Structures are given as C-alpha cells and as structure tokens.
Amino acid sequence: MKIVCYSIKHLKPVERMKFQREMYGFKDISNNSKYVYHRQGLMTNIKHKKIYYTGIIVNEKNLDKLVRLLKKHKVKMHVAEVSKSSKH
C-alpha cells in the first residue's frame, strides 16, 4: 500500500474545482433542478482511505491512475510506502 500526499493550494480556484470534480465526482443539477446526475470521479471505483484533506492510501495497482491524474492537473505530490508494524 502507498500513501499519497498532495497540495493544491497553488492552483487557481477554477483549476482546483476541476481537479476535485475529476478526483471525487460531483452532483450535476440541470434544468432548474429538474434533473440530478451523480457524476463519478476516479476515486469512486477505487478502494482507498482518505487521510485528512490531502492524503490518500491506495493499493499499488491503483497508484498509477492516481498519479496520472495528479500530474495532469500539475498537483504537487509525495508518494511513500505504508508498512504495517506490530507493537511489542
């Protein structure tokens, strides 16, 4: 498992919203709230654990998809290995 920490504070608000929508999905309301659609994001179908606002733990097989999205939006990131340790 890997932990990905990222920062979006350098992005403009419009870029930040595009990234968040592509990452987590959003609710699309059209025609004066007559129609409601739930648009899926990348993390909708990926098993993950969100840590605070900008940290995510994902399996290694899904890491490439996440990193590609972060690079696409020029998000600053750091990836590290997560190890399970036992207490003695």
N, C-alpha and C positions, 0 to 999 in steps of 0.2 A: 504494500500500500504506500501511496505517496501523499504528501501534504503539499498543497499549492497555496502560497500566499501571494496576493496581488494588490496593486494600488491603482485606483482610477482617479485620484484627486487631481492629476494633471490634465485630465480630459475636460473638454468643454461640456456644459450640461447636455447639449443635444447628443454628443458622442457617448456620454455616459449612459443616457437613456437607451440609445440604440444597443449598446453593449448589454445592459441589464435585461432588455427585452429578448435579445438573442440567447442570452445565457439561461434565464429562468422562465421565459414565456410571459404572456400577459393576457388580460381580458380585453377583447376588442368589442366595442359597443358602437353600433351603427344605426342610422335611420331613426334618430331621436329615441334611442334606447329600445327600439322595437326588436332588434336582433342582437344577441350576445354570443360571441365566439370565444372559445378559450384557445389561444394560440400557444403551441408548445415551444419550449426552448430546449437547448442542448441538455440541460440537467434534468429535464422532465423524465427521460428514459434511462438515465444513468444513476446507478446506486451510488450515493455519496453521503457524506456527513459534513454539514456546513459548520464552520467554527467562526464564531463572531460574524462580522460583516464581510471580511475579505480573506477568509481561509476555508479551504475545502479539502477533505480527504477523499481520494478516489482510488480505485484499483488501477494497477499499472496498465491493464488492457484498455482503459478509457482515458488514460493520461494524454495520449496523442491528440484526441479530439479536443480536449480542453485546452491544451497548449496551442493548437492551431487557432482556436477561437480567440484566445488571449493575444496571440501575435497579430491576428487580422485587425484587431482593434487597437494595436500598439499599447497594450496594457503592460505595465512593469510587473514582473513576477519573480518568484523564487520557488524552486521545487526542491523538496527534501524527502528522504526516506523516513517512514514511520516504522518504528520497531516496537514489538511488544516485549516489555520487560516484566519479570516476575520479582515480587518483593520477597526478601529472605527474612 
